[in-house]
Amino acid sequence: MALSTERLGLYNPDKPMENRLTDLGPRHFWQYFPPIIQKNYGKWKYHEILEPGILVHVSETGDEVFTIRCGGCRFMTVEHVREICEIADKHCDGYVRFTTRNNIEFMVDSKDKMEALKKDLMSRKHVSGSYKFPIGGTGAGVTNIVHTQGYLHCHTPATDASSMVKAVLDDLFDYFQGMTLPAQVRISMACCLNMCGAVHCSDIALLGYHRKPPVVDHEVLDAVCEIPLVIAACPTGAISPSKTEDGKKTVKIKEERCMFCGNCYTMCMAVPLSDKEGDCVTIMAGGKVSNRIHPPKFSKVVVPALPNNFPRFPEVCDAVKKIVEAYAADAKKYERIGDWAERIGWEKFFEKCGLPFSEHLIDDYRLAYDTYRTSTQFKYTDAAWEVSKAAGGID
């Protein structure tokens, strides 16, 4: 009690970091700011994009900070991280930052330093000839894809993340290095339905999707798993206790309740979910977090199931490119993909993107009242009808 009183006496609410007695929790952000950012904290007048991937922030004091944004990868080798640190030491006094979309940002305090840094970054290439630090991802273009672990680390993926993101961004690289779109396009990717990748609110979202319930290995389940944990892990109550014919304890799955989330496999390796034939890739579109022009929107399914063709996913890349190019050609300036789709009508969206439409794509959850329609009617355009018939979406 005396110790607690002593600690309370040391705490100053006006200076919460003063006399801090513990190293638990995150370090204070201030110590990671470059000196020029500390000096001008709260004094910035404006910022502008000088060219794709290069920004300048101007302060009331007249100071300028030039930022070069480079595409980063979700998984980095130690050598790559060391090279990033080497660049930061050489040009930026040891400071570097990452954006929430895995971009790398190097900051310098003069235009001359920025030009030298830019030249250095552009000179660094992989053996294959591609840029190690491609500059871009700002303004009305495509920035880095936020994605999940995929086959590399996750235990319940329906598809791979890193290879799909690489393949998609290879096709969209010109949009990453340019600002030729009507507005920014945010793409995200999640390798399973648990959606660690924020696919519920992105302009274009890629989702690995399981379509079959877990397979129960009755022979070993009781030996390697705690059955109550397996049952409790299911969010829909699809799992219940059971016994095999020879009396072994096991579980059974009510298939119509299963939503293929993989929570049970998290608790027990004897109920694997991955399936080569059943797993597929779903594409959603029209979501956003921004409040600009219109409120935030949820993404909507526009392609229900594409083949899981690892590692280059040609069908996924083709569908994403169709959406981006149709949007680039038809949307008004500052319109996000969802704003554009709602303005022209979702019927026209499917037609212009060359995507087949079926009744399975209409939202069937509560928020559908504010998405596709406020009624059950959906008007097929002639072109959308023909595309859907050719794809087998309509009998």
Residue pairs with C-beta under 8 A, 6 or more apart in sequence:
7 21
10 19
10 21
11 19
12 18
12 19
17 28
30 38
32 95
32 97
33 41
33 95
34 65
34 92
34 93
34 95
34 107
34 109
35 93
36 63
36 65
36 107
36 109
37 65
37 107
39 61
39 63
40 59
40 60
40 61
40 63
40 65
43 59
43 60
43 61
44 57
44 58
44 59
44 60
45 58
45 59
45 60
46 57
46 58
47 55
47 56
47 57
47 58
48 55
48 56
49 55
49 138
49 139
49 179
50 56
50 66
52 135
52 136
52 137
52 138
52 139
52 141
52 177
52 178
52 179
53 68
53 69
53 70
53 135
53 136
53 137
53 138
53 177
54 66
54 67
54 68
54 69
54 114
54 118
54 135
54 138
55 66
55 67
55 69
55 138
56 64
56 65
56 66
56 67
57 64
57 65
57 67
58 64
59 65
63 109
64 109
64 110
64 111
65 107
65 108
65 109
66 107
66 108
66 109
66 110
66 111
66 113
66 114
67 105
67 106
67 107
68 105
68 106
68 108
68 114
68 117
68 118
68 121
68 135
69 99
69 103
69 104
69 105
69 135
69 136
69 137
69 138
70 103
70 104
70 105
70 106
70 121
70 133
70 134
70 135
70 136
70 137
71 103
71 104
71 133
71 134
71 136
71 137
71 144
71 169
71 176
72 98
72 102
72 103
72 104
72 144
73 80
73 102
73 162
74 102
74 147
74 161
74 162
74 165
75 152
75 162
76 84
80 132
83 124
83 132
84 96
84 104
85 94
85 96
87 96
87 106
87 117
87 120
87 121
87 133
88 94
88 95
88 96
88 106
90 120
91 106
91 108
91 113
91 116
91 117
91 120
92 106
92 107
92 108
92 117
95 107
96 104
96 105
96 106
97 104
97 105
97 107
98 104
98 105
99 105
99 144
100 146
101 137
101 143
101 144
101 145
101 146
101 186
102 144
102 146
103 137
103 143
103 144
104 133
106 117
106 121
108 114
108 117
118 135
121 131
121 133
121 135
122 131
122 135
124 131
124 132
124 133
125 131
125 132
126 132
134 173
134 176
134 177
135 177
136 143
136 176
136 177
136 178
137 143
137 144
137 176
138 179
139 179
139 184
140 179
140 180
140 181
140 182
140 183
140 184
141 175
141 176
141 177
141 178
141 179
141 180
141 181
141 184
141 185
142 169
142 172
142 175
142 176
142 181
142 184
142 185
142 187
142 324
143 176
143 184
143 185
143 186
144 169
144 176
145 165
145 168
145 169
145 187
145 188
145 189
146 186
146 187
146 188
146 189
146 197
146 198
146 202
147 161
147 162
147 164
147 165
147 188
147 189
147 190
147 191
147 197
148 154
148 157
148 161
148 189
148 190
148 191
148 192
148 196
148 197
149 157
149 161
149 191
149 196
150 157
150 159
150 160
150 161
150 162
150 163
150 164
150 191
151 157
151 160
151 161
151 191
152 160
152 161
152 162
154 161
154 191
154 192
155 262
155 265
155 266
156 192
156 194
156 261
156 262
156 265
156 266
156 273
156 274
157 191
157 192
157 208
157 274
158 191
158 192
158 193
158 208
158 209
158 210
158 274
158 279
158 280
158 281
158 308
159 191
159 208
159 279
159 280
159 281
159 308
159 310
159 313
160 191
160 208
160 310
160 311
161 189
161 190
161 191
161 197
161 208
163 310
163 311
163 312
163 313
164 189
164 206
164 281
164 313
164 316
165 189
167 311
167 312
167 313
167 314
167 316
167 317
168 187
168 189
168 206
168 313
168 316
168 317
168 320
169 176
170 317
171 317
171 320
171 321
172 187
172 320
172 321
172 324
174 180
175 181
175 185
175 324
175 328
180 328
181 324
181 327
181 328
182 327
182 328
182 331
182 332
182 333
182 334
182 335
182 340
183 331
183 333
183 334
183 335
183 336
184 203
184 336
185 203
185 204
185 324
185 327
185 336
185 337
186 202
186 203
186 204
186 288
187 202
187 203
187 204
187 205
187 206
187 320
188 197
188 198
188 199
188 202
188 204
188 205
188 206
189 197
189 199
189 205
189 206
189 207
190 196
190 197
190 198
190 199
190 205
190 206
190 207
190 208
191 197
191 208
192 207
192 208
192 209
192 210
192 261
192 262
193 207
193 208
193 209
193 210
193 259
193 260
193 261
193 262
194 261
194 262
195 207
197 205
199 205
199 206
199 207
199 284
199 287
199 299
200 287
200 298
200 299
201 287
201 288
201 289
201 296
201 297
201 298
201 299
202 284
202 287
202 288
202 299
203 285
203 286
203 287
203 288
203 336
203 337
203 338
204 283
204 284
204 285
204 320
204 323
204 324
204 337
205 283
205 284
205 285
205 287
205 299
206 281
206 282
206 283
206 316
206 320
207 281
207 282
207 283
207 284
208 279
208 280
208 281
208 282
208 308
209 260
209 279
209 280
209 281
209 282
209 305
210 260
210 262
210 273
210 274
210 275
210 278
210 279
211 260
211 275
211 278
211 279
211 280
211 305
212 260
212 273
212 275
212 278
213 238
213 253
213 255
213 258
213 260
213 273
214 253
214 258
214 262
214 264
214 265
214 271
214 272
214 273
215 271
215 272
215 273
215 275
216 250
216 251
216 252
216 253
216 270
216 271
217 270
217 271
217 272
218 244
218 248
218 250
219 248
220 270
221 227
221 230
221 248
221 249
221 250
221 251
221 268
221 270
221 271
222 248
222 249
222 250
224 268
224 269
224 270
225 267
225 268
225 269
225 270
225 271
226 267
226 268
227 241
227 249
227 250
227 251
229 267
229 268
230 239
230 251
230 264
230 267
230 268
230 271
231 239
231 240
231 241
231 251
233 239
233 263
233 264
233 266
233 267
234 263
234 264
235 259
235 261
235 263
236 257
236 258
236 259
237 254
237 257
238 253
238 254
238 255
238 257
238 258
238 259
239 251
239 252
239 253
239 254
239 264
240 251
240 252
240 254
241 249
241 250
241 251
241 252
242 249
242 250
242 251
242 252
243 249
243 250
244 250
251 271
253 271
260 273
262 273
264 271
264 273
265 271
265 272
265 273
276 308
279 308
280 305
280 306
280 307
280 308
281 305
281 306
281 307
281 308
281 313
281 315
281 316
282 301
282 303
282 304
282 305
282 306
283 301
283 302
283 303
283 306
283 316
283 319
283 320
283 323
284 299
284 300
284 301
284 302
285 299
285 300
285 302
285 323
285 337
285 338
285 341
285 349
286 297
286 298
286 299
286 300
286 302
286 337
286 338
286 341
286 342
287 296
287 297
287 298
287 299
287 300
287 338
288 296
288 297
288 336
288 337
288 338
289 296
290 296
290 336
292 334
293 334
293 335
293 336
293 339
294 338
294 339
294 342
297 338
297 371
298 367
298 371
299 338
300 346
300 361
300 363
300 371
300 372
301 361
301 363
302 323
302 349
302 350
302 353
302 355
302 361
303 319
303 355
304 358
304 360
304 361
306 313
306 315
306 316
306 319
307 315
309 315
319 355
322 353
322 354
322 355
323 337
323 353
323 355
326 352
326 353
326 354
327 337
327 340
330 340
330 344
330 352
331 337
331 339
331 340
332 340
332 343
335 343
340 349
341 349
344 352
345 379
346 372
346 378
347 357
347 378
347 379
347 380
347 381
347 384
348 381
348 384
349 355
350 356
350 357
350 384
350 387
350 388
351 381
351 383
351 384
351 387
354 387
355 387
356 387
356 388
356 390
356 391
356 392
356 393
357 378
357 380
357 384
357 387
357 388
357 393
358 388
358 393
358 394
359 378
362 368
362 372
362 373
362 378
363 371
363 372
372 378
380 388
385 394
388 394
